[in-house]
């Protein structure tokens, strides 16, 4: 796999003519969006002022108006950036993925199957809606790997009986082969309890999590500070989470700089990295030629693909039973 410096050279040298054309497109689109936003906001203010002047329900009209403004504005924005986003992904992200490894395929409008996301058991909340994009699939060093953006949501009813949606997970979801058929399932979650309440109370709260399997206490102090482990099989969990693998997971977590959720189930490792944004969407208000913007795309791709090398998944330490 190419290094970050090699990919950065590819981004700025091989893709530069494409980036220049997209940058012109971005600037024109930014100007267009700002103009439309100005007139759209002005029209909204006038309409709301008229309604407020002829009604006694000022608060309800204002709140309803804001909701309509945001909703319609969001739709308009998505329509305006649709072509630019598609061009960026096909002309920049696709070549970058091919440059990382030509065994990888990329589909813009697809994602890791919902069944795989639910089967990971990482999130116990009922999923009512799941969407995603930027689906990458392939084989790296004889390891099957796939990942994509995922947005999982749950539906609620508010006090007026209207549908509201809350995010369960939004970020990068990775599935990789682990070269072992697990008898049980082992789940690793961010340790928020001990971080918030200290070791004693935090450990007690973790053990009382009725939605999870049996709590597994690990010997690695640093790992225990960052993660909490639940498993249907204590012996297998300790067998999987060797001292070496725990260190690798800590390094991986440090590199990601975001909350990560991990499960070992079937013959796969599942990793969900919470970003709360679409990772490969181009920014309209920042130049594509900025180094910081380029590195963000490259680092995310390398993090996902690099899991095979980072966790040594290509080393067949276990035989499949």
Buried (B, 14 or more C-beta within 10 A) or exposed (E): BBEEEEBBEBBEEEBEEBBEEBBEBBEEBBEEBEEBBEEBEEEBEEEBEEBBEEEEEEEEBBEEBEEEBEEEBEEBBEEBBEEBBEBBBEBBBBBBBBBBBEEBEBEBEBBBBBEBBBBBBBBEEEBBEBEBBBBBBBEBBEBBBBBBBBBBBBEEEEEEEEEEEEEBBBBBBBBBBBBBEBEBBBBBBBBEBBEEBEEEEBBEBBBEBEEBBEBBEBEBEEBBEBBBBBBBBBEBBBEBBEEEBBEBBBEBBEBBEBBBBBBBBBBBBBBBBBBEEBBBBBEBEEBBBEEEBBBBBBBBBBBBBBBBBBBEBBEEEEEEE
